[in-house]
Protein backbone atom coordinates (compact mmCIF):
# COMPACT_ATOMS: atom_id res chain seq x y z
CA UNK A 1 0.00 0.00 0.00
CA UNK A 2 1.39 3.42 -0.91
CA UNK A 3 1.53 6.33 1.53
CA UNK A 4 -1.41 8.21 -0.02
CA UNK A 5 -3.70 5.17 0.30
CA UNK A 6 -2.54 4.62 3.88
CA UNK A 7 -3.28 8.24 4.84
CA UNK A 8 -6.68 8.06 3.15
CA UNK A 9 -7.60 5.14 5.42
CA UNK A 10 -7.40 7.36 8.51
CA UNK A 11 -10.70 8.38 10.17
CA UNK A 12 -12.12 11.75 9.13
CA UNK A 13 -10.68 14.82 10.84
CA UNK A 14 -13.99 15.47 12.58
CA UNK A 15 -14.04 11.91 13.89
CA UNK A 16 -10.45 12.30 15.11
CA UNK A 17 -11.16 15.61 16.84
CA UNK A 18 -14.30 14.22 18.51
CA UNK A 19 -12.52 11.04 19.63
CA UNK A 20 -9.78 13.06 21.32
CA UNK A 21 -12.11 15.76 22.68
CA UNK A 22 -9.81 18.27 21.03
CA UNK A 23 -10.85 21.87 21.58
CA UNK A 24 -8.62 24.66 20.28
CA UNK A 25 -6.72 26.54 22.98
CA UNK A 26 -6.66 30.32 22.63
CA UNK A 27 -3.47 30.43 24.72
CA UNK A 28 -1.70 28.45 21.98
CA UNK A 29 -3.12 30.54 19.15
CA UNK A 30 -4.95 27.51 17.77
CA UNK A 31 -7.57 27.58 15.00
CA UNK A 32 -7.98 24.22 13.30
CA UNK A 33 -8.47 23.52 9.60
CA UNK A 34 -10.68 20.44 9.29
CA UNK A 35 -11.57 20.60 5.58
CA UNK A 36 -9.24 18.38 3.56
CA UNK A 37 -10.27 20.18 0.37
CA UNK A 38 -8.72 23.36 1.80
CA UNK A 39 -5.56 21.72 3.13
CA UNK A 40 -5.06 19.87 -0.16
CA UNK A 41 -5.50 23.15 -2.03
CA UNK A 42 -2.81 24.85 0.09
CA UNK A 43 -0.32 22.12 -0.81
CA UNK A 44 -1.41 22.02 -4.44
CA UNK A 45 -0.97 25.79 -4.84
CA UNK A 46 2.41 25.75 -3.10
CA UNK A 47 3.66 23.02 -5.44
CA UNK A 48 2.22 24.74 -8.52
CA UNK A 49 3.92 28.06 -7.74
CA UNK A 50 7.21 26.25 -7.14
CA UNK A 51 6.71 24.34 -10.40
CA UNK A 52 7.22 20.95 -8.80
CA UNK A 53 4.90 17.93 -8.85
CA UNK A 54 5.36 16.83 -5.25
CA UNK A 55 7.78 16.94 -2.31
CA UNK A 56 9.74 13.87 -3.41
CA UNK A 57 13.27 14.09 -2.00
CA UNK A 58 12.31 16.97 0.34
CA UNK A 59 12.40 17.22 4.11
CA UNK A 60 9.26 19.08 5.13
CA UNK A 61 8.69 20.62 8.57
CA UNK A 62 5.27 21.53 9.93
CA UNK A 63 4.76 23.77 12.96
CA UNK A 64 1.71 23.20 15.17
CA UNK A 65 -0.02 20.41 13.22
CA UNK A 66 -3.00 20.32 15.59
CA UNK A 67 -5.44 17.58 14.54
CA UNK A 68 -3.37 16.83 11.44
CA UNK A 69 -5.38 18.13 8.48
CA UNK A 70 -2.43 19.84 6.82
CA UNK A 71 -0.20 16.97 7.97
CA UNK A 72 -2.24 14.50 5.93
CA UNK A 73 -2.15 16.74 2.85
CA UNK A 74 1.64 17.12 3.09
CA UNK A 75 2.10 13.35 3.40
CA UNK A 76 -0.06 12.81 0.31
CA UNK A 77 2.49 15.01 -1.54
CA UNK A 78 5.14 12.30 -0.92
CA UNK A 79 7.92 14.05 1.06
CA UNK A 80 11.12 12.16 1.84
CA UNK A 81 10.23 12.89 5.44
CA UNK A 82 7.79 15.11 7.33
CA UNK A 83 8.78 16.39 10.77
CA UNK A 84 6.02 17.91 12.89
CA UNK A 85 6.81 20.18 15.85
CA UNK A 86 4.00 20.31 18.38
CA UNK A 87 3.94 21.37 22.03
CA UNK A 88 0.32 20.36 22.77
CA UNK A 89 0.35 16.83 24.19
CA UNK A 90 -3.25 16.27 23.05
CA UNK A 91 -2.15 16.67 19.43
CA UNK A 92 0.90 14.45 19.89
CA UNK A 93 -1.39 11.45 20.39
CA UNK A 94 -3.11 12.26 17.09
CA UNK A 95 0.28 12.47 15.38
CA UNK A 96 1.13 9.03 16.78
CA UNK A 97 -2.01 7.65 15.12
CA UNK A 98 -0.93 9.14 11.78
CA UNK A 99 2.56 7.70 12.29
CA UNK A 100 1.04 4.22 12.52
CA UNK A 101 0.08 4.67 8.87
CA UNK A 102 3.03 6.80 7.69
CA UNK A 103 5.82 4.92 9.48
CA UNK A 104 9.29 6.45 9.17
CA UNK A 105 7.94 9.10 6.76
CA UNK A 106 6.66 10.99 9.84
CA UNK A 107 8.91 12.28 12.61
CA UNK A 108 7.34 13.84 15.72
CA UNK A 109 9.00 16.46 17.93
CA UNK A 110 7.16 17.33 21.13
CA UNK A 111 8.58 20.80 21.70
CA UNK A 112 8.42 24.56 21.28
CA UNK A 113 8.95 25.79 17.69
CA UNK A 114 10.38 29.08 19.01
CA UNK A 115 13.18 27.10 20.64
CA UNK A 116 13.77 24.75 17.70
CA UNK A 117 16.34 25.65 15.02
CA UNK A 118 15.00 23.78 12.04
CA UNK A 119 18.05 24.81 10.02
CA UNK A 120 20.17 22.61 12.30
CA UNK A 121 17.93 19.54 12.12
CA UNK A 122 18.87 16.59 9.95
CA UNK A 123 18.13 16.65 6.23
CA UNK A 124 18.58 18.75 3.12
CA UNK A 125 16.09 20.31 0.69
CA UNK A 126 14.08 21.76 3.58
CA UNK A 127 10.59 23.22 3.25
CA UNK A 128 8.48 24.65 6.09
CA UNK A 129 4.69 24.47 5.85
CA UNK A 130 2.40 25.69 8.60
CA UNK A 131 -0.93 27.09 9.63
CA UNK A 132 1.05 29.22 12.06
CA UNK A 133 -0.21 29.82 15.59
CA UNK A 134 -1.32 33.47 15.34
CA UNK A 135 0.41 34.55 18.54
CA UNK A 136 3.92 33.53 17.43
CA UNK A 137 3.72 33.88 13.64
CA UNK A 138 5.91 37.00 13.34
CA UNK A 139 8.72 35.86 15.69
CA UNK A 140 8.85 32.53 13.85
CA UNK A 141 8.98 34.20 10.45
CA UNK A 142 11.76 36.63 11.42
CA UNK A 143 13.85 33.78 12.87
CA UNK A 144 13.51 31.80 9.61
CA UNK A 145 14.35 34.87 7.52
CA UNK A 146 17.68 35.10 9.34
CA UNK A 147 18.58 31.62 8.02
CA UNK A 148 16.57 31.68 4.80
CA UNK A 149 19.32 30.02 2.73
CA UNK A 150 18.66 26.85 4.75
CA UNK A 151 15.24 26.51 3.12
CA UNK A 152 13.83 25.92 -0.34
CA UNK A 153 10.48 27.44 0.58
CA UNK A 154 8.18 28.52 3.40
CA UNK A 155 4.43 28.04 2.91
CA UNK A 156 2.84 29.88 5.82
CA UNK A 157 -0.59 31.00 6.92
CA UNK A 158 -1.02 34.33 8.74
CA UNK A 159 -3.80 36.60 9.80
CA UNK A 160 -4.67 38.49 6.64
CA UNK A 161 -3.61 41.83 8.12
CA UNK A 162 -0.16 40.41 8.92
CA UNK A 163 0.11 38.98 5.39
CA UNK A 164 -0.73 42.44 4.00
CA UNK A 165 2.09 43.94 6.04
CA UNK A 166 4.52 41.34 4.70
CA UNK A 167 3.60 41.89 1.04
CA UNK A 168 3.01 45.67 1.16
CA UNK A 169 4.74 47.87 -1.46
CA UNK A 170 6.28 51.28 -0.68
CA UNK A 171 4.00 54.30 -0.24
CA UNK A 172 1.40 52.12 1.46
CA UNK A 173 0.06 52.29 5.02
CA UNK A 174 0.86 48.60 5.59
CA UNK A 175 4.47 48.97 4.43
CA UNK A 176 6.94 48.71 7.28
CA UNK A 177 9.66 46.74 8.99
CA UNK A 178 8.14 43.33 8.26
CA UNK A 179 7.65 44.15 4.56
CA UNK A 180 11.28 45.16 4.23
CA UNK A 181 12.80 42.19 6.07
CA UNK A 182 10.73 39.67 4.12
CA UNK A 183 11.19 41.30 0.71
CA UNK A 184 14.97 41.64 1.11
CA UNK A 185 15.26 37.90 1.68
CA UNK A 186 12.48 36.36 -0.37
CA UNK A 187 10.19 36.43 -3.32
CA UNK A 188 6.82 36.49 -1.56
CA UNK A 189 3.59 35.43 -3.26
CA UNK A 190 0.06 35.14 -1.93
CA UNK A 191 -1.43 31.71 -2.63
CA UNK A 192 -4.97 32.18 -1.28
CA UNK A 193 -7.20 33.86 1.29
CA UNK A 194 -9.35 31.88 3.71
CA UNK A 195 -12.52 33.09 5.40
CA UNK A 196 -13.12 32.59 9.14
CA UNK A 197 -15.73 29.89 8.36
CA UNK A 198 -12.92 27.57 7.21
CA UNK A 199 -11.62 27.25 10.78
CA UNK A 200 -12.73 25.67 14.06
CA UNK A 201 -13.32 27.77 16.05
CA UNK A 202 -13.98 30.53 13.51
CA UNK A 203 -11.69 33.51 14.24
CA UNK A 204 -12.90 37.06 13.74
CA UNK A 205 -10.50 37.71 10.89
CA UNK A 206 -9.57 36.32 7.47
CA UNK A 207 -6.33 34.44 6.91
CA UNK A 208 -3.87 34.38 4.00
CA UNK A 209 -1.39 31.75 2.84
CA UNK A 210 1.94 33.09 1.57
CA UNK A 211 4.79 31.37 -0.24
CA UNK A 212 8.35 32.57 0.50
CA UNK A 213 11.27 31.55 -1.70
CA UNK A 214 14.84 32.77 -1.08
CA UNK A 215 16.16 35.35 -3.52
CA UNK A 216 19.36 34.55 -5.46
CA UNK A 217 21.22 37.01 -3.22
CA UNK A 218 20.24 37.19 0.45
CA UNK A 219 21.46 39.07 3.51
CA UNK A 220 23.58 37.60 6.25
CA UNK A 221 22.05 37.44 9.72
CA UNK A 222 24.28 40.39 10.71
CA UNK A 223 23.07 42.54 7.80
CA UNK A 224 19.47 41.63 8.54
CA UNK A 225 19.91 42.69 12.17
CA UNK A 226 21.23 46.09 11.00
CA UNK A 227 18.23 46.56 8.72
CA UNK A 228 15.92 45.46 11.52
CA UNK A 229 17.44 48.06 13.87
CA UNK A 230 17.25 50.80 11.25
CA UNK A 231 13.65 50.10 10.28
CA UNK A 232 12.62 49.89 13.92
CA UNK A 233 13.97 53.43 14.40
CA UNK A 234 12.38 54.76 11.22
CA UNK A 235 8.94 53.24 11.57
CA UNK A 236 8.60 53.99 15.28
CA UNK A 237 8.01 57.55 14.02
CA UNK A 238 6.63 56.71 10.58
CA UNK A 239 4.95 60.09 10.00
CA UNK A 240 8.22 61.95 10.54
CA UNK A 241 10.94 62.63 7.98
CA UNK A 242 13.97 60.38 8.35
CA UNK A 243 16.18 63.36 9.25
CA UNK A 244 14.18 63.35 12.48
CA UNK A 245 13.53 59.62 13.08
CA UNK A 246 17.11 58.66 12.13
CA UNK A 247 18.85 61.69 13.65
CA UNK A 248 20.93 59.39 15.86
CA UNK A 249 22.89 58.37 12.73
CA UNK A 250 25.79 60.82 12.62
CA UNK A 251 26.56 60.47 8.89
CA UNK A 252 22.95 60.29 7.69
CA UNK A 253 23.23 63.18 5.23
CA UNK A 254 26.35 61.69 3.65
CA UNK A 255 24.84 58.20 3.27
CA UNK A 256 21.60 59.57 1.81
CA UNK A 257 23.48 61.54 -0.84
CA UNK A 258 25.39 58.44 -1.91
CA UNK A 259 22.23 56.38 -2.43
CA UNK A 260 20.16 59.24 -3.87
CA UNK A 261 17.46 59.58 -1.22
CA UNK A 262 16.43 62.74 0.60
CA UNK A 263 16.41 63.20 4.34
CA UNK A 264 12.97 64.76 3.92
CA UNK A 265 11.60 61.34 2.91
CA UNK A 266 9.32 59.47 5.28
CA UNK A 267 10.15 55.79 5.83
CA UNK A 268 7.32 54.47 3.65
CA UNK A 269 8.95 56.25 0.66
CA UNK A 270 12.18 54.24 0.97
CA UNK A 271 12.52 50.90 -0.81
CA UNK A 272 13.84 47.74 0.87
CA UNK A 273 17.06 47.98 -1.17
CA UNK A 274 17.56 51.60 -0.08
CA UNK A 275 17.11 50.61 3.56
CA UNK A 276 19.75 47.94 2.99
CA UNK A 277 22.13 50.54 1.53
CA UNK A 278 21.46 52.80 4.51
CA UNK A 279 22.19 49.93 6.89
CA UNK A 280 25.42 49.08 5.08
CA UNK A 281 26.54 52.70 5.50
CA UNK A 282 26.27 52.59 9.29
Backbone torsions as a table, in degrees:
resi	resn	phi	psi	omega
1	UNK	NA	131.5	178.9
2	UNK	-79.8	170.5	-174.1
3	UNK	-63.3	-41.2	-179.3
4	UNK	-60.1	-45.8	179.5
5	UNK	-63.4	-38.9	179.7
6	UNK	-64.3	-42.9	179.6
7	UNK	-66.5	-37.1	-179.9
8	UNK	-67.9	-15.9	177.9
9	UNK	-82.4	-9.8	178.8
10	UNK	-65.0	152.6	174.8
11	UNK	-60.1	159.8	178.4
12	UNK	-59.7	157.2	179.0
13	UNK	-60.6	-39.7	179.5
14	UNK	-62.9	-42.7	178.1
15	UNK	-61.6	-42.2	179.9
16	UNK	-63.4	-46.0	-179.5
17	UNK	-62.9	-44.4	179.8
18	UNK	-64.0	-41.7	-178.0
19	UNK	-63.4	-33.0	-178.6
20	UNK	-96.6	0.1	-178.1
21	UNK	55.7	40.4	-172.1
22	UNK	-85.3	111.1	174.3
23	UNK	-110.6	135.7	-179.0
24	UNK	-62.4	138.1	177.7
25	UNK	-99.2	122.7	178.4
26	UNK	-62.8	-34.0	-178.0
27	UNK	-64.2	-22.7	178.8
28	UNK	-102.0	7.1	178.2
29	UNK	65.3	32.5	-173.2
30	UNK	-88.5	133.4	167.4
31	UNK	-143.9	115.1	-169.2
32	UNK	-89.0	141.1	171.8
33	UNK	-99.2	115.3	-176.2
34	UNK	-112.4	3.7	-179.4
35	UNK	-100.0	110.0	-177.6
36	UNK	-64.8	-24.8	176.2
37	UNK	-62.6	-38.0	179.8
38	UNK	-72.7	-46.6	-178.2
39	UNK	-65.6	-37.5	176.4
40	UNK	-64.6	-37.0	-179.6
41	UNK	-66.3	-39.2	178.1
42	UNK	-58.2	-47.8	-179.7
43	UNK	-67.0	-42.1	-179.6
44	UNK	-60.8	-43.1	-179.5
45	UNK	-69.4	-37.8	177.8
46	UNK	-62.1	-46.2	179.3
47	UNK	-63.8	-42.5	-178.3
48	UNK	-61.7	-45.1	-179.3
49	UNK	-68.1	-27.3	177.1
50	UNK	-87.3	-5.2	179.7
51	UNK	57.9	45.2	173.2
52	UNK	-128.6	154.2	-175.9
53	UNK	-82.3	-35.4	-178.4
54	UNK	-159.4	-171.8	-179.7
55	UNK	-100.5	27.9	177.2
56	UNK	-56.0	129.6	179.8
57	UNK	82.5	-0.6	-176.3
58	UNK	-102.9	147.6	170.5
59	UNK	-101.1	111.7	-176.0
60	UNK	-103.1	142.1	179.6
61	UNK	-124.3	129.5	178.6
62	UNK	-118.0	131.6	179.3
63	UNK	-99.8	130.1	176.1
64	UNK	60.3	61.3	-176.1
65	UNK	-67.1	-18.9	178.4
66	UNK	59.7	-129.9	-178.9
67	UNK	-77.9	-5.2	171.0
68	UNK	96.9	17.1	178.6
69	UNK	-63.0	-52.0	179.2
70	UNK	-68.4	-33.5	177.6
71	UNK	-56.5	-46.8	-179.4
72	UNK	-62.9	-42.2	-178.9
73	UNK	-66.0	-37.3	177.5
74	UNK	-65.2	-44.9	-179.2
75	UNK	-63.0	-33.9	177.8
76	UNK	-68.3	-16.2	177.2
77	UNK	-91.0	12.6	167.9
78	UNK	60.2	51.7	175.3
79	UNK	-70.2	158.3	171.5
80	UNK	-60.0	-42.5	176.7
81	UNK	-158.3	143.4	173.8
82	UNK	-115.7	124.1	175.2
83	UNK	-109.6	123.5	177.3
84	UNK	-104.2	140.2	179.3
85	UNK	-118.7	113.3	-172.1
86	UNK	-140.0	132.3	179.8
87	UNK	-102.9	-7.0	-179.8
88	UNK	-89.6	111.9	-176.5
89	UNK	-58.6	-30.7	179.8
90	UNK	-62.1	-35.7	-178.5
91	UNK	-80.8	-25.1	177.4
92	UNK	-60.2	-40.1	-179.5
93	UNK	-64.8	-33.4	175.6
94	UNK	-68.3	-40.6	177.6
95	UNK	-62.2	-36.4	178.4
96	UNK	-63.8	-35.6	177.4
97	UNK	-66.3	-39.5	177.5
98	UNK	-66.8	-37.4	-179.4
99	UNK	-63.4	-29.8	176.7
100	UNK	-59.5	-30.2	178.0
101	UNK	-90.6	-38.2	-173.2
102	UNK	-86.5	-21.3	-179.7
103	UNK	62.3	-137.5	-176.2
104	UNK	-68.9	-9.1	177.6
105	UNK	-67.6	-20.4	-178.6
106	UNK	-115.8	127.1	176.5
107	UNK	-116.9	134.2	-174.9
108	UNK	-115.4	125.8	173.9
109	UNK	-115.3	117.6	177.1
110	UNK	-90.9	91.8	-175.3
111	UNK	-165.9	-176.3	-176.6
112	UNK	-95.7	119.6	-178.6
113	UNK	-60.8	-31.2	179.8
114	UNK	-67.1	-20.3	-178.9
115	UNK	-107.0	8.1	-176.9
116	UNK	-111.3	119.0	176.8
117	UNK	-90.6	96.0	-177.5
118	UNK	-60.9	-32.4	-179.2
119	UNK	-59.9	-24.5	-177.3
120	UNK	-96.2	-4.2	179.2
121	UNK	-77.8	160.0	-175.3
122	UNK	-63.6	143.8	173.3
123	UNK	113.9	150.2	175.5
124	UNK	-108.4	-177.9	176.9
125	UNK	50.8	57.3	-172.8
126	UNK	-87.7	136.2	172.9
127	UNK	-128.5	140.1	173.4
128	UNK	-110.9	133.2	178.0
129	UNK	-133.5	129.9	-177.5
130	UNK	-162.6	138.6	160.0
131	UNK	-84.3	89.3	-168.6
132	UNK	-63.8	138.0	169.4
133	UNK	-57.0	124.9	-173.0
134	UNK	-54.7	-36.4	-171.1
135	UNK	-77.2	-9.9	178.3
136	UNK	-129.3	15.1	-174.3
137	UNK	-63.8	-42.9	-177.3
138	UNK	-71.3	-46.4	176.4
139	UNK	-59.0	-38.0	178.4
140	UNK	-64.7	-46.7	-179.2
141	UNK	-59.6	-47.9	-177.0
142	UNK	-64.1	-33.8	177.9
143	UNK	-68.0	-37.7	178.7
144	UNK	-72.5	-33.3	178.0
145	UNK	-62.9	-32.2	179.2
146	UNK	-64.2	-27.3	-177.4
147	UNK	-122.9	35.9	-169.5
148	UNK	-61.5	-27.0	-179.6
149	UNK	-69.0	-9.5	176.5
150	UNK	-79.1	-9.9	-172.4
151	UNK	-123.7	147.5	172.9
152	UNK	-81.8	-38.2	180.0
153	UNK	-161.9	158.5	170.0
154	UNK	-125.7	123.8	175.0
155	UNK	-114.5	105.7	-166.5
156	UNK	-130.8	141.0	176.2
157	UNK	-103.9	132.7	179.4
158	UNK	-128.1	165.4	163.1
159	UNK	-57.2	142.0	-174.5
160	UNK	-57.4	-37.8	-178.6
161	UNK	-66.9	-32.1	175.8
162	UNK	-71.0	-41.9	177.4
163	UNK	-59.6	-37.9	179.1
164	UNK	-67.3	-33.4	175.4
165	UNK	-68.0	-38.2	-178.7
166	UNK	-66.5	-40.5	-173.4
167	UNK	-95.4	-0.8	-173.3
168	UNK	-62.0	138.0	173.2
169	UNK	-83.5	173.7	176.3
170	UNK	-65.2	164.9	-179.9
171	UNK	58.4	39.3	-178.5
172	UNK	-136.6	144.9	-176.2
173	UNK	-64.8	-25.2	-179.4
174	UNK	-85.5	-12.0	-177.8
175	UNK	-69.7	131.8	-179.1
176	UNK	-171.2	-156.7	-174.9
177	UNK	-54.8	-46.0	-176.5
178	UNK	-66.4	-38.2	176.6
179	UNK	-58.3	-47.1	-174.1
180	UNK	-67.7	-46.4	-179.5
181	UNK	-61.2	-45.8	-178.3
182	UNK	-66.8	-44.3	-174.0
183	UNK	-75.9	-19.4	173.9
184	UNK	-76.0	-24.8	-176.5
185	UNK	-102.1	-26.0	-168.4
186	UNK	-139.2	156.6	160.0
187	UNK	-86.8	121.7	-175.3
188	UNK	-114.1	128.1	179.3
189	UNK	-129.2	141.0	173.6
190	UNK	-85.2	129.0	179.3
191	UNK	-90.7	-44.8	178.8
192	UNK	-169.4	160.4	172.3
193	UNK	-105.6	148.0	179.0
194	UNK	-128.2	133.0	-179.5
195	UNK	-78.3	160.5	179.9
196	UNK	-56.6	-30.7	-176.4
197	UNK	-65.1	-13.9	179.2
198	UNK	-77.9	-8.5	-172.8
199	UNK	-115.8	156.8	173.2
200	UNK	-128.0	118.4	-9.5
201	UNK	-70.9	160.7	179.9
202	UNK	-73.0	119.6	176.1
203	UNK	-72.6	176.1	-179.5
204	UNK	-87.4	-5.4	-173.5
205	UNK	-126.8	161.6	173.4
206	UNK	-78.3	162.7	176.7
207	UNK	-124.7	158.0	177.7
208	UNK	-134.5	142.7	176.2
209	UNK	-104.2	126.2	-179.6
210	UNK	-116.6	146.5	173.4
211	UNK	-110.3	126.3	178.4
212	UNK	-112.8	128.9	173.9
213	UNK	-129.8	132.1	-176.4
214	UNK	-57.8	139.7	174.5
215	UNK	-73.6	159.8	179.2
216	UNK	-56.5	-36.2	176.4
217	UNK	-119.6	123.3	-177.9
218	UNK	-122.6	166.9	-178.7
219	UNK	-87.9	150.0	171.2
220	UNK	-72.1	164.3	177.9
221	UNK	-58.8	-36.4	179.9
222	UNK	-65.7	-44.5	178.7
223	UNK	-64.2	-40.5	-179.8
224	UNK	-63.4	-38.0	177.9
225	UNK	-63.9	-38.3	177.9
226	UNK	-63.9	-44.5	178.8
227	UNK	-64.1	-40.7	179.5
228	UNK	-60.1	-43.9	179.3
229	UNK	-64.4	-44.9	-178.1
230	UNK	-64.5	-44.9	-179.0
231	UNK	-69.9	-32.1	176.3
232	UNK	-62.1	-42.4	177.0
233	UNK	-63.0	-48.4	-174.5
234	UNK	-65.8	-46.5	-173.0
235	UNK	-85.9	-6.0	172.4
236	UNK	-71.1	-18.6	175.6
237	UNK	-132.5	57.4	-167.1
238	UNK	-63.9	-20.6	179.6
239	UNK	-86.6	-5.8	-179.2
240	UNK	-96.7	153.0	174.0
241	UNK	-65.5	152.6	-175.4
242	UNK	-68.5	-19.7	176.4
243	UNK	-64.6	-20.1	176.8
244	UNK	-94.4	-51.7	-175.5
245	UNK	-69.2	-26.4	-179.1
246	UNK	-111.7	25.9	-175.8
247	UNK	-65.2	-16.5	178.4
248	UNK	-72.9	-11.9	177.9
249	UNK	-86.2	112.7	-170.8
250	UNK	-64.9	-36.0	-177.0
251	UNK	-104.5	31.6	-176.0
252	UNK	-58.3	-47.5	-178.5
253	UNK	-58.1	-45.2	-178.0
254	UNK	-63.4	-44.9	-179.7
255	UNK	-64.4	-43.1	-177.8
256	UNK	-62.6	-37.8	178.2
257	UNK	-63.7	-41.0	-177.9
258	UNK	-64.0	-34.8	-175.9
259	UNK	-105.8	11.2	171.7
260	UNK	61.2	46.2	168.5
261	UNK	-126.0	157.7	-176.2
262	UNK	-101.7	144.7	179.0
263	UNK	-72.5	-6.7	175.1
264	UNK	-86.5	-4.4	176.7
265	UNK	-66.8	149.4	168.0
266	UNK	-94.4	158.1	-171.6
267	UNK	-58.8	-31.6	-179.0
268	UNK	-70.8	-7.7	177.3
269	UNK	-91.6	-2.6	-174.1
270	UNK	-105.9	128.1	-176.7
271	UNK	-72.9	161.4	174.8
272	UNK	-55.3	-42.2	-179.9
273	UNK	-64.6	-35.8	177.4
274	UNK	-69.1	-36.6	175.1
275	UNK	-63.4	-38.3	177.6
276	UNK	-63.0	-44.2	178.9
277	UNK	-63.0	-39.3	174.8
278	UNK	-60.6	-45.0	-178.1
279	UNK	-64.0	-38.0	-179.6
280	UNK	-69.5	-20.8	179.0
281	UNK	-84.0	-8.3	-177.2
282	UNK	-70.2	NA	NA
